Amino acid sequence: MRRNVCVLAVASGLFTVIAPGQLAAHDTNGKPHQHETDINALPPAPGLIFDLLAGEYIMFDELVRRLSDRKYVLIGEKHDNPVHHHHQSHLIDALSKSDQRHRAVVWEMFTRDQQASLDQKWQDVPVLDLGQELDWEERGWPSWHDYAPIAQVARDNDLKMIAGNLPDDLLRPLISNGVSALPDQLATKFDLPEMPGDILTRFRVEMAESHCNALPESMLDGFATAQFARDASLARAMVDAAALQGSDGAFLIAGAMHVRNTIAVPWHLARFEPDLPPNEIAVVSLIEADDPSDNPPKPQDYAERFGHPNDIDFLWFTNDILRKDPCADMTAGQ
């Protein structure tokens, strides 16, 4: 919560922030009630932003201030939630206008072999048509219309657009043959170490669960290797983008599982730039808040759903959307 006094209008009356984390309730005549409410004890709800390190809810302007001048800002999402892409665009725009960094925008959804086409189309094609020109939806991503606001703020702020992910045709060879499937140029660029045992263990569990426990046990290591390499590719793209003329940092637009501090892209960023202070990397995850209940989870509980309480720096809560069960029709043979 911002340190200066502000007023929030709610259905039951007005609340004035009187101290960090506290609200004083007022009746309709402006007189204070006899109790105070600790806002940080409230359960997460759509629109709230929680700073996990500080242990407090903050306003959007305060989030921008706390992220100011961070070299790398990773913004995790659920791909099919359009609210997440609206918030991502809003944050990129606000940071680009408020601090001294000129960050490129690295995308999980564009692959390295698309960079030349992306560079060409970026100069000539209206933003709303860019997805069609680059086979966005044919490659399995949700509507480009939902993502277009991110590209629009990149264009408005003269930010470079960077394709960060591995080419699609490398994934099967990686799963089957391991890191030896990487072309020499990428193998040198990524310099992948042996995957630490704790990361492999977590990836194996997550690959099984994300594939509805339908993958054969023998394939889990291969899928984990592909995930490890994709995270390295995104991190390397951020580092290389930050070194381009006219850029001195990078945003990342990616699924929330790719932006975790202890296991994913930030882990590789620290490997590529070992002298980079930890506070130069910030992870903001857009999280769908649970429906109200008698025993709601705390913000820290949401963070632990991603595997480790330190995986996320800022939780930005949103509504969820209606989805079908992705495992309903899946069988081991599909």
N, C-alpha and C positions, 0 to 999 in steps of 0.2 A: 504494500500500500504506500502511496506517495506520502512523503513526510509533511507536505503542506496540507492545510485543511481543505477538504472538498466536500461536496454534498451529493448524496445519491438519492434519487427519487425511487420509491418502491410503492407497491400497492397499499401498504398499511400506514404510510406516512413518510417522514424524512429521517435519514440517518446521517449524522455528521461524524467524520473521522476525527477523534480527539487525540489519538496516539497511535503509533504503529500497531496495527493488528487489532485495534479496538474501535467499536462504534458506540456512540451514545444515541439512544432512541429518543425521538421527540413525538409528541402527539400533534394533532392537527392545529393546535393553537401555538405550536412552537415551544412548548414547555418540555423539559427533559423528563423522561420516566426515571424510576428509581433503580434501574438496573442497566448494566452495560453488557454487550455481547462481544465475545472474542471472535472476530470474523475468521481467524485462522483455524478455529475449531469447526467451522461449517464444512459439510461434505462438498466435494467437487460438484460443479454444475456447469452446464454450457455457458461459455463466456468468461469463466474465471481463469486466471493465470496464476500458477504456483511456482515460486522459486524454491527448489528443493534444498539448496545449500542454506539459504536464509531461513527456510521454514515458514514462509509467509506468502499470502496472496498479494499480488501487485497489479497495478493498472497497466494498460498497454503502453502508455508513454514511459512508464518506469521500466518496462521490459526493454524498450528501445534504448533507454539511457544505460541500462546494465549491459546491453550487448554492444554498446558504442565502441567502435575501433577494434573489436575482435577481428582477427585476421580471417578466421574460418567460422562461419555460422551454418550449421547443419539443421535443416527444418524437415522433420519426419512427418509422414502422412499415412493415412489409409487411402489407397489409390482411388477408390470409388466414391469417396465422400467429397462432394463439390465444395462444402464449407471449408475444408482443409486447404483447398487451392486458393480460395478467396483470402483466407488468412495469410497464407504464404506470400501472396502478391502484396498484401497490405504491409507485411513486415519488411519485405525487401524494399518496397518503395519508401517506407518511413526511415529505414536505416540509410538508404542511399542518399536521402535528402538531408539527414541530420548529422552524420559524422564525416570523417575525413577519408574513409576507405572507399575505394572504387573496386568493388568485388565482381568478378565474373559469376555467371550462373551456370553451375554444373548440373546436368540432368542424368538421373538414372535411366530415364525412358529413351534417351537417344544413345545409340551405340557408336563406338569409335569409328567404325567404317562409314558412318553417316556424316562425319564432321565436314568433309569437303562440300557435300550437298547442303548441309545446314548453313555453312558460311555463304554459299551462293544464294540460297533461298532467303536468308536473313536480310540480304540487301534488297531483294527485288519483290518479295511476296508479302501481301498484307498479313498481319498476324493471324487473323481468323482463318486464313487459308493455309497456314504453314503446316498444320497437322496433316491435311490431305496430301500436300506436296511431299511429305516425308513418311507416308504410309503409316501414320500414327495408329489409327484404329485397326487397320489391317494387321498390325503387329500385336494386337491384343490389349491395348491400353484403353481405359475409359474415354469418354468423349473429349476430343480436343477442346471443345467449347468450354469445358470446365477448367482446363489448364491454361487457356489462352490469356487470362489476366496476368499470369506470371510472366509470360513472354512479353506482354504489352508493357509492364513496368520495366522490364529489362530494356526494351527499346526506348521507352520514355527517358530512362536514366543513362542511356548509352552504355549498357553493360554487355560484355561479351557473352555469347551463348556457346556452351561447351558440352559436347557429347561425351559422357563419362563411362558408360558401361561397356562390357565386353561385347564383341560381335556375337550375334545369335548363333552363328554356325560354329562357334568355339565351345559352346556349352556341352554338347554331347561328347566330344572328344575329351574335355576336361573330366567329365563324370566317369568316362570309361578308362582313360589313360593317366589321369592325374596331371600335375603341372608340366609334365613333359610335353603335353599337347600345346602349350603356349608357343607361338612363334618366337624366334630368338630375340627380336626387338622388344617384344612385350616382356619376355622372361627377364631380360636385362633391366628393363625399366621398373618392373615390379620387385625384382630381387626377393622373391618370396622365401621366407624361412620355413623350416619345418613347422607345421601348425602345432602350437602349444596344446598339450593334452586337455587342459580345461576348456579351451575354445572348441576343440574337436568334440568333446563330450556334449557341450551345449548345442553345437550345431547338429549333431546326430539326433538329439531329442527333438530339436525344432524342425529339422527336415522331415522326420517321421510324422510329427503332429501336423505340419502344414500340408502334408500329402495324405492326410486322413488315415495315417498308419497303414497305408496300402503299399508302401515301398518295401521290397525285399530287404532284409537286414544287410545283405551283401552290397547294396547300392548306397547305403547311408554315407559311407566315407567319401564316395565319389561326389555326391551332392554337397557334402560339407566342403570338399575341396573347391567346387565351383563357387560356392558362396564366399569362401575365403578369397578367391581370386577376384571375384566381382567387387568385393569391398576394397581390395588393393587397387583395382582399376579406378574406382571412383575417387579414392584418396589421391592417387597419382595424378589424376586429372585436375583435382583441386590445387595441388602443389604446382603443377605446370601452368595452370591458368593464372595463378597468382603471380607468376614470373613473367607473364606476357606484358609487353609494352602497353601502358594505360591501365593496368590492373595491379592491385596490391593486396588481393585477398580473394576469397571465393565463398559463395553460397552453395549449398547442395540441396537439391530437391530430390527426395528419395523416400522409399518406404521406411517406416519407423524402425524396422529391424536392422536397417543398414546404418543408422546414425548413433548406435549405442557406444558409449565411451569405452567400455572395458573389453569389447569384443569385435567391433565392426570398423567402419571407416575411421573414426578418431584413433583407434589403435594403430592403424597403418599411417595416419598422419604423423603421429608421434615417432613412428619408425623412420619415416622419410625425412622428418625435421627434428632430430633428437634434441636440438637446443631451443626449440620453440617452447616458451612458457606455457604451462597447461591452461592458463586463463585466456590464451589466444584462441582457444577452441571452445565453442559453445554449442550445445545440443538443445534444440527446442523441439519437443514432440507434441503434435496435435493428437489429443486423446479423446475418444468418445466416452463421455460420462455415462455411468450406469444409470438405470432408472432409479427413482427414489425408493428407498426401503427403510425398514426399521433399524437396520444395522449396516449403514453405508460404509464403503471402504474409504480410508484416508488417502490423501494424495500419495503418500509413501507406498501404500499398497499398490497403486497403479504402476508406480515405477518398478516395483519388484516383479510385476507381471512380465517385464521385459528381461528378467534374469538376474539383475543385480541392482541394488538401490542407488548405485552411483552411475548408472548407465545414462541418465537423463539429467539435464540441468534445470530446464524449465518445462513444466507441463501446461499446455494450453488446451482447456477442455472445450469440447463441442458436443452438439447433439450427435446421435448416431443416425443411420438410415436403415430402412427395411431391406433385409437381404434374405435370399434363399440359403438354406443349409448347403454349403459347397460339397459336403461329403455325402449328401443324401443318395446320389445315384452312382457314386464311385465304387468300383470294385478293384480288387488287386490286379485284374487282367486289363484294366483300361489305362 
